[in-house]
Structure formats: structure tokens, C-alpha cells
Amino acid sequence: MEPNKKYIWDYDLNSIDLRKPAVLRWYLTRKINFGDWESLKSKLVEKHLDHLEIDPTLKKMLKKYYALKRTGNNS
């Protein structure tokens, strides 16, 4: 995933290193909070979900979604 200036207008793109977990979590949080879900990789969101600073209700919903997805229970 490449940083998108649309969501980090207040930072220099050259200084963003998404290989660093803390930076990646910050970036994922920002994209989720601004509603840009299209370019997010579901596995990345699931992996870092506990560390993302997003709305608690949304986090709870996403945890339930991923739990259901892992078990294959779609009902």
C-alpha cells in the first residue's frame, strides 16, 4: 500500500514509512476514520485492529465480522 496524499495532506509523503507498524496503524486509522475502505486490505485491518484508534462501536463490529468470517458462519 502506498500513502495517499488525500489522507495525509498534513505530512510529507517522503517521510511516511508504512513498513513501521506504528506508522501503518496510524495510516490505517486515518483511512478508516475518513471512510476510505476501497484501498484497504482486509487482512491488514484485521491484524492491526486491536491497535487502531477508531470508534469503539466500529471496532466491536469489525471484530465480530472477522470472527464470523474466520468461522465461515455468515448467518
Secondary structure, 3 states (H helix, E strand, C coil): CCCCCCCCCCCCHHHCCCCCHHHHHHHHHHHHHCCCCCCCCHHHHHHHHHHCCCCHHHHHHHHHHHHHHHHCCCC
